[in-house]
Amino acid sequence: MIREDVIKRAWETLEGPIQQHGYALIEVEFGGAGSRQILRLFIDSENGIGLDDCQTVSRLVDPILDAEDFIDCNYVLEVSSPGFDRPVRRPQDFERFIGEPVIVKTHMPVNGRKRIKGLLTAFDSGMLAISCEDAVYNVHLENVRKANLDR
């Protein structure tokens, strides 16, 4: 199974059970070097995330991953807090973090740039606006390859 398929399937399989236990699935990463593959889940909650929360979610999803068995190689499961550079991925994330500094990497250049660092000033109809020192960049959500808070 290719990396993007694992990530998509992990989102589909794990987001509901994680939400039912009071957590939000923020991001899913899958990759590594050689035979050391890592499935990394970033979670959040209204009260923040501590080590006990990571352990709780790990114990919750481990049997689900075993039962679904959609990862066809050996891997290590890691559950983590989103940290200071929290990933920003879904429309509700962009709405929530209006007014916050972000770093956005795009698939296709926007006004000649594929990396935009600035203040997220708006999000409407799938379009985010990032105010930089030199201009305002309007980026469609589908063009966002990766976005993180820049705290």
C-alpha positions in Angstrom: 0.0 0.0 0.0 1.4 3.4 -0.9 2.0 6.2 1.7 -1.0 8.3 0.7 -3.4 5.3 0.8 -2.2 4.4 4.3 -2.8 8.0 5.5 -6.2 8.1 3.9 -7.3 4.8 5.3 -5.9 5.7 8.8 -8.0 8.9 8.7 -11.2 7.0 7.7 -10.6 4.2 10.2 -9.4 6.1 13.3 -11.0 9.5 13.3 -14.4 8.4 14.5 -13.2 6.2 17.4 -10.7 8.9 18.5 -13.5 11.5 18.5 -15.8 9.2 20.5 -13.2 9.2 23.2 -13.0 13.1 23.4 -10.0 13.7 21.2 -9.5 15.2 17.8 -7.3 13.6 15.2 -5.2 16.5 13.9 -2.8 14.9 11.5 -1.7 11.5 10.2 1.8 10.8 8.9 3.3 7.6 7.5 6.8 7.0 6.4 10.3 6.3 7.4 13.6 4.9 6.2 14.0 1.3 5.0 12.3 -1.2 7.2 11.5 1.4 10.0 8.1 2.7 9.0 6.2 5.0 11.5 2.5 5.6 11.6 2.3 8.9 13.6 -1.0 10.3 14.8 -1.3 13.8 16.2 -4.2 14.3 18.6 -5.6 17.3 20.5 -8.3 18.0 23.0 -9.8 21.1 24.7 -7.7 20.4 27.8 -4.5 19.9 25.8 -2.6 16.6 25.5 -0.3 14.9 27.9 1.5 11.5 28.0 -1.5 9.7 29.5 -3.7 10.9 26.6 -1.2 9.6 24.1 -1.1 6.3 25.8 -4.9 6.1 26.0 -5.3 6.8 22.3 -2.5 4.3 21.4 -4.3 1.6 23.4 -7.5 2.5 21.7 -6.3 2.4 18.1 -3.8 -0.5 18.3 -6.5 -3.2 18.2 -8.4 -1.3 15.5 -5.3 -1.2 13.3 -4.6 -4.9 14.0 -8.2 -5.8 13.0 -8.3 -3.7 9.9 -4.8 -4.8 8.9 -4.4 -2.3 6.0 -0.7 -1.6 6.5 1.3 -4.3 4.6 4.6 -3.8 6.3 6.0 -3.7 9.8 5.6 -0.2 11.4 5.7 1.6 14.8 2.7 3.4 16.0 3.4 6.8 17.6 0.7 9.1 19.1 1.7 12.6 19.8 0.4 16.1 20.7 0.4 18.6 17.9 3.0 20.7 19.6 3.7 24.4 19.1 3.9 24.0 15.3 0.5 22.4 15.2 -0.6 21.1 11.8 -3.5 23.1 10.3 -5.3 20.8 7.8 -9.1 20.9 7.8 -11.4 23.9 7.0 -12.4 24.2 10.7 -8.7 24.4 11.6 -8.1 27.3 9.3 -11.2 29.0 10.6 -10.1 28.4 14.2 -6.6 29.9 13.7 -7.5 33.1 11.8 -5.2 35.7 13.3 -2.4 33.3 14.0 1.0 33.1 12.2 1.3 30.2 9.8 3.7 28.5 7.4 2.0 27.1 4.3 3.6 25.0 1.7 1.8 24.6 -1.6 1.7 22.1 -4.4 1.7 24.8 -7.1 3.3 28.3 -6.7 1.2 31.2 -5.6 2.6 34.5 -7.0 5.9 32.7 -7.5 6.1 31.2 -4.0 5.6 27.6 -2.8 6.4 28.5 0.9 4.4 31.3 2.5 5.0 32.5 6.0 2.7 35.1 7.5 -0.5 35.8 9.3 -3.6 33.8 8.4 -6.1 36.7 8.0 -9.1 35.0 6.5 -10.6 31.7 5.4 -13.7 31.6 3.2 -15.1 29.1 0.7 -12.0 27.1 0.6 -9.7 30.1 0.2 -7.2 31.2 2.8 -5.5 34.6 2.9 -2.0 34.9 4.3 -0.6 38.4 5.0 3.1 38.6 4.6 5.5 41.6 4.8 5.3 42.1 1.0 1.7 41.1 0.0 -1.4 39.1 0.7 -1.4 35.6 -0.7 -4.7 33.8 -1.5 -4.3 30.1 -1.5 -7.0 27.6 -2.3 -7.3 24.7 0.2 -6.7 22.1 -2.5 -3.3 23.8 -3.2 -2.1 23.4 0.4 0.4 20.6 0.7 1.2 21.3 4.3 0.3 24.0 6.8 1.5 24.6 10.4 1.2 27.2 13.0 4.3 29.3 13.4 4.4 30.1 17.1 
